[in-house]
């Protein structure tokens, strides 16, 4: 099951003229550019590959689909393979849809927790909500990328993750890879491609609709 705290970012902006002509930027500069990238995007659409690594059993599970995001707090993860499903967060309400078993699992998140989760992967409000929830270091990335190493300090996040690696493309400061190091020792990685921003998205993507033959389970 794709739980929303794991499913979980993206925005696009032009490369900063100041940093484009300079050398290695500072951590503060990278964070500032990343935040500006988020703010510049009313909507985001991207393909993703999700890889779950079970370290204890030396097993890997891979799935893929399409991500949709609309400011300020609407997200939809549509999984297309190997099984069709979707997870949506719309403000304080979230739900996961499983067509194979005709079930919808509905849950609630308070606003602050939602924003912290969104901040993990590059969504929602940036700045203080990000920097106050993590200790952040600038790691070593591959050519053309910056890596932010996020160590959770927020009590709502620390039970789940020991570290989160946020890899940003230097051309637009958008996430291209996110690796979540879970407390249990497993890894959850998201890789993004074909990212588009400020395209029109159908509001129905983020609406809660129950088909006649589906069962709703609330958590």
ChimeraX attribute file (.defattr): number of C-alpha atoms within 10 A of each C-alpha:
attribute: neighborCount
match mode: 1-to-1
recipient: residues
	/A:1	8
	/A:2	14
	/A:3	10
	/A:4	22
	/A:5	14
	/A:6	16
	/A:7	22
	/A:8	23
	/A:9	27
	/A:10	29
	/A:11	28
	/A:12	26
	/A:13	19
	/A:14	14
	/A:15	15
	/A:16	16
	/A:17	8
	/A:18	10
	/A:19	15
	/A:20	13
	/A:21	8
	/A:22	9
	/A:23	8
	/A:24	11
	/A:25	14
	/A:26	11
	/A:27	15
	/A:28	12
	/A:29	14
	/A:30	20
	/A:31	20
	/A:32	14
	/A:33	20
	/A:34	25
	/A:35	23
	/A:36	20
	/A:37	21
	/A:38	25
	/A:39	18
	/A:40	14
	/A:41	20
	/A:42	16
	/A:43	22
	/A:44	24
	/A:45	24
	/A:46	20
	/A:47	19
	/A:48	23
	/A:49	17
	/A:50	20
	/A:51	17
	/A:52	17
	/A:53	18
	/A:54	15
	/A:55	12
	/A:56	9
	/A:57	8
	/A:58	8
	/A:59	10
	/A:60	13
	/A:61	11
	/A:62	14
	/A:63	16
	/A:64	21
	/A:65	20
	/A:66	19
	/A:67	24
	/A:68	23
	/A:69	29
	/A:70	23
	/A:71	15
	/A:72	16
	/A:73	17
	/A:74	23
	/A:75	29
	/A:76	25
	/A:77	25
	/A:78	21
	/A:79	22
	/A:80	13
	/A:81	12
	/A:82	11
	/A:83	13
	/A:84	15
	/A:85	19
	/A:86	23
	/A:87	25
	/A:88	26
	/A:89	27
	/A:90	20
	/A:91	17
	/A:92	16
	/A:93	16
	/A:94	22
	/A:95	25
	/A:96	25
	/A:97	23
	/A:98	18
	/A:99	13
	/A:100	9
	/A:101	9
	/A:102	14
	/A:103	17
	/A:104	23
	/A:105	15
	/A:106	18
	/A:107	15
	/A:108	15
	/A:109	15
	/A:110	10
	/A:111	12
	/A:112	12
	/A:113	14
	/A:114	21
	/A:115	21
	/A:116	22
	/A:117	21
	/A:118	27
	/A:119	21
	/A:120	26
	/A:121	24
	/A:122	24
	/A:123	27
	/A:124	27
	/A:125	18
	/A:126	22
	/A:127	13
	/A:128	9
	/A:129	17
	/A:130	24
	/A:131	15
	/A:132	13
	/A:133	20
	/A:134	20
	/A:135	15
	/A:136	20
	/A:137	14
	/A:138	18
	/A:139	14
	/A:140	12
	/A:141	14
	/A:142	9
	/A:143	8
	/A:144	9
	/A:145	18
	/A:146	23
	/A:147	22
	/A:148	21
	/A:149	19
	/A:150	23
	/A:151	19
	/A:152	23
	/A:153	15
	/A:154	15
	/A:155	9
	/A:156	13
	/A:157	18
	/A:158	16
	/A:159	13
	/A:160	16
	/A:161	19
	/A:162	17
	/A:163	19
	/A:164	23
	/A:165	23
	/A:166	25
	/A:167	24
	/A:168	23
	/A:169	20
	/A:170	21
	/A:171	14
	/A:172	18
	/A:173	28
	/A:174	27
	/A:175	27
	/A:176	20
	/A:177	22
	/A:178	24
	/A:179	20
	/A:180	22
	/A:181	19
	/A:182	17
	/A:183	13
	/A:184	13
	/A:185	12
	/A:186	18
	/A:187	18
	/A:188	20
	/A:189	20
	/A:190	25
	/A:191	17
	/A:192	22
	/A:193	14
	/A:194	10
	/A:195	18
	/A:196	16
	/A:197	20
	/A:198	15
	/A:199	12
	/A:200	11
	/A:201	14
	/A:202	9
	/A:203	9
	/A:204	8
	/A:205	16
	/A:206	21
	/A:207	15
	/A:208	17
	/A:209	9
	/A:210	13
	/A:211	11
	/A:212	7
	/A:213	7
	/A:214	14
	/A:215	14
	/A:216	15
	/A:217	12
	/A:218	10
	/A:219	8
